[in-house]
Structure formats: C-alpha cells, structure tokens
C-alpha cells in the first residue's frame, strides 16, 4: 500500500464577512507528496529559502508574492516540487457566489419553506442553477443577505427575503418569487439557523466560509486518494480560529458509518473515510511543506482576486493561472475519478479565469431558465 501526505493552508479568510471588497475569493490549497519522498521536497523548499530569502524564518505568500521577482521564484519552486512528485490540490470559492448559494439554502430548504418538497434537498444541480440566477439578477438581496449573515435579526432576514422576491419578479421569475414567499412562516427558524452558526462551534468556526470549504477539501482528497489506491495523512497550518473545529469535523466524517450519498448531478458525499487515516495541524515555521502550501494558496488567490477586481495580471501570475485552469480542465474531464481541484463560483467567474489564461473571449454565459415545479408541494 502506497502512502501519501497532503499539506494544506488557506488564503482569503474574512470570517463572517463574505463580501469584503478586498478579499473576493477564498482558497484552500495544498501539495501532495509520497510519504517516502517528503524529505526531498523539504530540501528543495529549504534550499530556496536559504538562496533567495535567507532573512526569513519561513516563506509567506503575502510577503513574497508582492514582487514580480518573488512570483518568478515561487513559480520555479513549484516546478521543482513537481519534479519530485508533488501535486497541487485546491478549492477556489468565489464569495459572492457563495452568498447566493446560502440564500438558496436559507429560503428554498423544505424545512423552512412550505412550498418545497423534502426531495429538493438532494437536487444540487437545480440549486446551483438558482444560485447562478440569483448571482446574476439579485445584487441588492445578495448585499442584504451578506449583511444579515454578519448581524442577524428578524428585520434583516425579512428585508433580505423581500428584496429577493422583488428582484425575482422584476427579472421575470415570478414563479420563484412565489416559492420564496413560502418561507414567510419560517423567518424565525431561518434567523435561528443564522444565529446558531455563530455559537455552534468554538470561535464562530461555522459562521465563516472556511469550514464548508474544508469539508469540500477533505472530500476531494478522500475521493482522489481512494481512486489512486493511497493511504493518506492530511496536515493543515495551525490557526487559532479552527484549532478545535477542523479536527472535530474531520473526525465526524472519518468515523461515520460507511456511506456514499449521490446527488442529482452525479456528485457524491462520502461518510466513513477509508483513505485519509490521520489529520493534524502543524506549525508552519517548523514545516516546509506547509510553507509551500501557503505560497500555493496565496498565489492562486492573488490570481483569482485580480480577475474579480479587474487588476493587472503579471506574466508570472498568468503562469499560475495556467496551472489553475489546466488542473480544473483535467478535473472536469476525469470528474470524480481523480479530481484534484474544484472551483465553487459562478459560470461567469470560471469563464473569466479561462479567458484570462487562454487569451480567448468566450461569450458571457446565459442566465439559466429554472423549472422547479416538480419539487413543489402545490400549496
């Protein structure tokens, strides 16, 4: 049995503030390496540190990637890590799209809407279509829902609901607006869920985007290592906010009875991990591979955020973008057989990533047409 270690870190943490204008993207990324080859990767990282950054105790992406030279050195480091078998894993989350997704979960959940059937909970394909629609036509309600998420109250929940209904009606989506109205009796329940997210886990861990992204990441790693026939260990940089939450959530998924839930669009949720046997949080200053993960997460974030904010893309950032797009295309082609990355974002965001790297100018995506009739109670 082969053994793999995965070292990961994050970039773009804004806590419960999903619409921080300077941090539009959240990234969780890491490097995999066969366990018996890790010493070679460590030596490479240590050599780069001694050669280019001898005054630094550790490599930090927020510092090194500010300059073109730092970006060039980082790309060279990544190339050398690839030569010893390191492979990147990453998830990119566009925060504004994630707010649209949270709106769907809040107002279309059958537990909070008398017009929606329970089976709709598993229909993630059409739920993504609704989130895409909201992303494109509901600027005001996205802003209001994000603000409500930071400071929940009956008034802010009602305001977000009413704004969403009005924007759906104005855009010709009267049927969806009527479905949203089915949540009116459950405003207090929606408020309770928003409030509970702030107290359910230590340091408001459930309130941020970090935790659901971490869950998606461990699902990604479990599926990939199963498919490749590896046993795996997973390591994350120490972070006070999630020092309790990440191990707790990992244990929940690892130790659950074995099960696999297939969603509408073919994606799956795995319970009872067979491949990832171990999770631990490590000090980055003592772990070169965590430092390399920090560089990877920061570089991906810098590239993706520059696209969202319409900032200049340097040639070295474009090289990183080629890695992102290439990995994403491979993951799309292989689907869940050997998926190493995922982009949780709007179709427009993903198109912009692709256009920036390839130089193409693909057309703006059309807004999806939604037919939710078969998932309604008829009330």
C-alpha positions in Angstrom: 0.0 0.0 0.0 1.4 3.4 -1.0 1.2 6.3 1.4 0.7 10.0 0.6 1.0 13.1 2.7 -1.0 16.3 1.9 0.0 19.6 3.4 -2.5 22.5 3.1 -3.2 26.1 4.0 -5.7 28.8 3.2 -5.8 32.4 1.8 -8.5 35.0 1.9 -10.1 34.4 5.3 -12.6 37.2 6.0 -14.6 35.4 8.7 -18.3 36.0 8.5 -17.8 39.0 6.2 -18.5 37.3 2.8 -18.3 40.5 0.8 -15.1 42.0 2.0 -14.3 44.2 -1.1 -10.6 43.5 -0.9 -10.9 39.7 -0.5 -13.5 38.4 -3.1 -12.0 34.9 -3.1 -11.2 32.2 -0.5 -8.7 29.5 -1.3 -7.7 26.3 0.4 -4.8 24.6 -1.3 -2.1 22.1 -0.6 0.6 19.8 -2.0 0.5 16.0 -2.0 3.8 14.0 -1.9 4.5 10.3 -1.4 5.5 9.9 2.2 8.9 8.5 1.5 9.7 11.4 -0.9 8.8 14.2 1.5 12.4 14.8 2.6 13.3 15.6 -1.0 10.6 18.2 -1.2 11.6 19.7 2.2 15.2 20.0 0.9 14.0 21.9 -2.1 12.0 24.4 -0.1 14.8 24.9 2.4 17.3 25.5 -0.5 15.0 28.1 -2.0 14.7 29.8 1.4 18.4 29.9 2.0 19.2 31.1 -1.5 16.5 33.7 -2.0 15.1 34.6 1.4 17.9 34.0 4.0 16.5 36.7 6.3 13.1 35.0 6.7 12.1 32.4 9.3 9.5 31.0 6.9 8.0 31.6 3.5 4.8 33.6 3.5 2.9 34.2 0.3 1.5 37.6 1.5 5.1 38.9 1.6 6.9 37.1 -1.2 4.3 37.4 -3.9 4.2 41.2 -3.7 7.0 41.5 -6.2 7.4 40.1 -9.7 10.7 38.5 -8.7 9.0 36.8 -5.7 6.4 35.5 -8.1 9.1 34.2 -10.5 10.9 32.4 -7.7 7.7 30.9 -6.5 6.8 29.5 -9.9 10.3 28.0 -10.2 9.9 26.4 -6.7 6.6 24.9 -7.8 8.2 23.5 -10.9 10.9 21.9 -8.8 8.4 20.4 -6.4 6.6 18.9 -9.3 9.8 17.1 -10.4 9.8 15.1 -7.1 6.2 14.2 -7.5 4.3 17.0 -5.6 0.8 17.5 -7.0 -1.4 20.5 -6.1 -4.9 20.2 -4.6 -7.0 23.3 -4.3 -10.5 24.7 -3.9 -11.3 28.2 -5.1 -14.5 29.8 -3.6 -15.9 33.0 -5.1 -17.5 34.6 -2.0 -20.3 36.5 -3.8 -21.5 33.3 -5.4 -21.3 31.5 -2.1 -23.7 34.1 -0.7 -26.1 33.3 -3.5 -25.8 29.6 -2.5 -26.5 30.4 1.1 -29.6 32.3 0.0 -30.9 29.1 -1.7 -30.2 27.0 1.4 -32.0 29.5 3.6 -35.2 30.2 1.6 -35.6 27.1 -0.5 -34.9 24.5 2.2 -38.1 22.4 2.7 -37.6 22.7 6.5 -38.0 26.5 6.0 -40.5 26.6 3.1 -44.0 25.1 3.0 -44.0 25.1 -0.8 -40.9 22.9 -1.3 -40.7 19.1 -1.1 -38.0 17.4 1.0 -36.5 15.7 -2.0 -35.3 19.1 -3.2 -32.5 18.9 -0.6 -30.7 16.5 -2.8 -31.2 18.4 -6.1 -27.8 20.3 -6.1 -27.9 20.7 -9.9 -31.0 22.9 -9.9 -30.0 24.5 -6.7 -26.8 25.6 -8.4 -28.9 27.0 -11.3 -31.0 29.0 -8.9 -27.8 30.3 -7.2 -26.5 31.3 -10.6 -29.7 33.1 -11.4 -29.6 35.0 -8.0 -25.9 35.8 -8.6 -26.8 37.5 -11.9 -30.0 39.4 -11.1 -30.1 39.9 -7.3 -27.4 42.4 -6.4 -29.3 44.1 -3.6 -30.5 40.9 -1.9 -27.0 39.4 -2.0 -25.7 42.5 -0.3 -28.5 42.4 2.3 -28.2 38.7 2.9 -24.5 39.1 3.5 -25.1 41.9 5.9 -27.8 39.8 7.7 -25.3 37.0 8.0 -23.0 39.3 10.0 -25.8 40.8 12.1 -28.9 38.5 12.0 -32.2 39.8 13.2 -35.9 39.3 12.3 -35.8 42.6 10.4 -32.7 41.8 8.4 -34.0 38.3 7.4 -37.3 39.8 6.3 -35.6 42.5 4.4 -33.4 40.1 2.5 -36.4 37.9 1.7 -38.5 40.8 0.4 -35.7 42.2 -1.6 -35.1 38.8 -3.2 -38.8 38.4 -4.1 -38.9 41.8 -5.7 -35.7 41.2 -7.8 -37.0 37.9 -9.0 -40.3 39.4 -10.0 -38.6 42.3 -11.8 -36.5 39.9 -13.7 -39.5 37.8 -14.9 -39.0 35.0 -12.4 -42.4 35.4 -10.7 -42.7 31.6 -10.0 -39.5 31.6 -8.0 -40.6 34.7 -6.2 -43.8 32.9 -5.2 -41.8 30.0 -3.9 -39.7 32.3 -1.8 -42.9 33.6 -0.2 -43.4 30.0 1.1 -40.6 30.7 3.6 -42.6 33.6 5.3 -43.9 31.5 8.1 -40.3 30.3 8.9 -38.4 33.6 9.3 -37.7 32.9 12.9 -36.3 29.4 12.0 -34.1 31.0 9.4 -32.9 33.5 12.0 -32.2 30.7 14.5 -30.0 28.9 11.9 -28.1 32.1 11.2 -27.7 32.9 14.9 -26.7 29.3 15.7 -23.9 29.4 13.2 -22.2 31.9 15.4 -22.3 29.8 18.5 -22.4 26.2 17.4 -18.6 25.8 17.3 -15.6 27.4 19.0 -14.6 30.9 17.7 -17.5 31.1 15.3 -16.0 28.5 13.1 -19.3 27.5 11.5 -20.0 31.2 10.7 -17.3 31.5 8.1 -16.7 30.1 4.6 -13.6 28.2 5.9 -15.4 25.3 7.4 -17.6 24.3 4.5 -14.6 24.7 2.2 -12.5 22.4 4.5 -15.3 19.8 4.3 -15.2 20.0 0.5 -11.4 19.7 0.5 -11.3 16.6 2.7 -14.0 15.1 0.4 -11.8 15.9 -2.6 -8.7 14.3 -1.0 -10.6 11.2 0.2 -12.0 10.6 -3.3 -8.7 11.2 -5.1 -6.6 9.0 -2.8 -9.2 6.2 -2.9 -9.1 6.3 -6.7 -5.3 6.2 -6.7 -5.0 3.5 -4.1 -3.2 5.5 -1.4 -3.5 5.8 2.3 -3.2 9.4 3.3 -2.3 11.7 6.0 -3.6 15.3 6.0 -1.8 18.3 7.6 -3.1 21.9 7.9 -1.3 25.0 9.2 -2.2 25.8 12.8 -4.8 28.5 13.1 -6.4 29.5 16.4 -9.9 30.0 15.0 -10.2 26.5 13.7 -7.9 24.6 16.0 -10.8 22.8 17.5 -13.3 22.9 14.6 -11.2 21.2 11.9 -10.2 18.1 13.9 -13.8 17.8 15.1 -15.3 17.9 11.6 -12.6 15.6 10.2 -13.4 13.0 12.9 -17.1 13.3 12.2 -16.6 12.3 8.5 -13.8 9.8 9.1 -15.5 7.9 11.9 -19.1 7.9 10.5 -20.6 4.6 9.2 -19.5 4.0 5.6 -21.9 5.6 3.2 -22.0 7.5 -0.1 -24.8 9.8 -1.0 -25.2 10.5 -4.7 -26.6 14.0 -5.6 -28.7 15.0 -8.6 -25.8 16.0 -10.8 -23.7 12.9 -10.0 -21.6 14.4 -7.3 -21.3 12.5 -4.1 -20.8 12.9 -0.4 -18.7 10.3 1.4 -19.1 9.3 5.0 -16.7 7.0 6.7 -13.2 7.7 5.3 -11.1 4.7 4.2 -8.1 6.5 2.7 -7.4 9.5 4.9 -6.3 8.0 8.2 -4.9 11.0 10.0 -5.3 14.7 10.4 -3.2 17.1 12.3 -2.5 20.8 12.5 1.2 21.8 12.4 3.3 25.0 12.9 4.2 26.4 9.5 7.6 27.7 10.8 8.6 24.1 11.5 7.1 22.5 8.4 8.5 23.5 5.0 5.6 21.8 3.1 3.1 23.9 4.9 5.0 27.0 3.8 4.8 25.7 0.2 1.0 25.3 0.7 0.8 28.8 1.9 2.6 30.0 -1.2 0.2 28.0 -3.4 -2.9 29.2 -1.7 -1.7 32.8 -1.7 -0.7 32.7 -5.4 -4.0 31.1 -6.5 -5.9 33.7 -4.5 -3.8 36.6 -5.9 -4.5 35.5 -9.5 -8.2 34.8 -9.0 -8.8 38.0 -6.9 -7.0 40.1 -9.6 -9.5 38.9 -12.1 -12.5 39.7 -9.9 -11.2 43.1 -9.1 -10.0 43.8 -12.7 -6.4 44.3 -11.6 -3.3 43.8 -13.7 -2.2 40.2 -14.3 1.6 39.8 -14.4 3.3 37.2 -16.6 4.2 35.2 -13.6 0.6 35.3 -12.3 -0.6 34.1 -15.7 1.7 31.1 -15.4 0.0 30.3 -12.1 -3.4 30.8 -13.9 -2.3 28.2 -16.4 -1.8 25.7 -13.6 -5.3 26.5 -12.2 -7.1 26.2 -15.5 -5.2 23.2 -16.6 -5.9 21.4 -13.3 -9.6 22.4 -13.5 -10.0 21.1 -17.0 -8.4 17.8 -16.1 -10.7 17.5 -13.1 -13.7 18.3 -15.2 -12.7 15.6 -17.7 -12.0 13.0 -15.1 -14.9 14.1 -12.9 -14.7 12.2 -9.6 -12.3 9.5 -10.8 -9.2 11.6 -10.0 -10.3 15.1 -9.2 -7.6 17.3 -7.7 -9.4 20.7 -7.7 -12.7 22.4 -7.6 -14.0 25.9 -8.3 -17.1 27.0 -6.3 -18.1 30.0 -8.3 -20.4 31.5 -10.9 -20.1 30.4 -14.6 -19.0 34.0 -15.3 -16.2 33.8 -12.8 -15.0 30.5 -14.2 -15.2 31.9 -17.8 -13.1 34.9 -16.8 -10.4 32.6 -15.3 -10.3 30.7 -18.6 -10.3 33.8 -20.8 -7.5 35.4 -18.9 -5.2 32.4 -19.3 -6.1 31.4 -22.8 -6.5 34.9 -24.3 -9.9 33.8 -25.7 -13.0 35.9 -25.2 -15.8 33.5 -24.6 -19.3 35.0 -24.6 -21.0 36.0 -21.4 -22.9 32.9 -20.1 -26.7 32.9 -20.4 -28.8 33.1 -17.3 -30.3 29.6 -16.7 -34.0 29.0 -17.1 -35.4 27.4 -13.9 -38.3 25.0 -13.7 -38.9 23.9 -10.1 -42.5 22.7 -10.5 -41.8 19.1 -9.8 -40.2 19.9 -6.5 -43.2 21.9 -5.1 -45.9 20.8 -2.8 -48.7 22.5 -4.7 -49.6 24.8 -1.7 
